[in-house]
Amino acid sequence: MADLAEKPVILFSTLTCPECGAATCEKMPEDACQYFFDCPSCAVVLKPKPGDCCVFCSYGDVACPPIQQGKGCCG
């Protein structure tokens, strides 16, 4: 059985803006949270939803690297 530590970390996530629906593929920081993201389509500033550690965990299709590695929230 494979250990979680052996699983490769995905570094790209597609963020979907809740305001305009635009999808943008972005590289995630490997060891930090990204708290804000400016939508390139409508300029709304995305912030994490309550209970999420970063914009990738709230609006991305892949959780941030610390969550993927089982380390918990990076903040």
C-alpha positions in Angstrom: 0.0 0.0 0.0 1.4 3.4 -1.0 2.2 5.9 1.7 0.7 9.4 1.4 4.3 10.9 1.5 5.1 9.0 -1.7 2.2 10.5 -3.6 3.3 13.3 -6.0 2.1 16.7 -5.0 0.1 18.5 -7.7 1.3 22.1 -8.1 -1.3 23.5 -10.5 -4.9 24.1 -9.7 -7.7 25.7 -11.7 -9.3 28.5 -9.8 -12.9 29.3 -10.8 -14.2 32.7 -10.0 -17.5 32.7 -8.1 -18.5 36.0 -9.6 -18.0 35.6 -13.3 -17.2 31.8 -13.7 -13.8 32.4 -15.3 -11.4 29.5 -14.8 -7.6 30.2 -14.5 -4.9 27.6 -14.1 -2.4 28.8 -11.5 0.8 27.4 -9.9 0.4 27.0 -6.1 3.0 27.9 -3.6 4.6 24.8 -2.2 5.0 25.9 1.4 2.6 28.8 2.0 -1.0 29.8 1.7 -2.3 32.2 -0.9 -4.9 34.3 0.8 -5.9 36.5 -2.1 -6.3 36.1 -5.9 -7.3 38.8 -8.4 -9.6 37.3 -11.0 -8.0 38.3 -14.4 -11.5 38.4 -16.0 -13.6 40.6 -13.6 -11.0 41.8 -11.1 -12.8 40.6 -8.1 -10.5 39.7 -5.2 -11.0 36.1 -4.1 -10.5 35.3 -0.4 -10.7 31.9 1.3 -14.1 30.8 2.5 -14.6 30.4 6.2 -12.9 27.2 7.3 -10.5 27.0 4.3 -6.9 27.9 4.5 -6.4 29.5 1.1 -8.0 30.4 -2.2 -7.0 27.1 -3.8 -8.9 25.1 -1.1 -11.9 27.4 -1.6 -12.1 27.9 -5.4 -9.6 25.4 -6.9 -10.0 22.0 -8.3 -6.9 20.8 -6.3 -6.2 21.5 -2.7 -3.0 23.3 -1.7 0.2 21.3 -1.3 0.2 21.2 2.5 -3.3 19.8 2.5 -2.4 17.2 -0.2 0.6 16.1 2.0 -1.6 15.7 5.1 0.1 18.5 6.9 -3.0 20.5 7.5 -3.6 24.1 6.9 -0.5 26.1 5.9 -1.4 29.2 7.8 
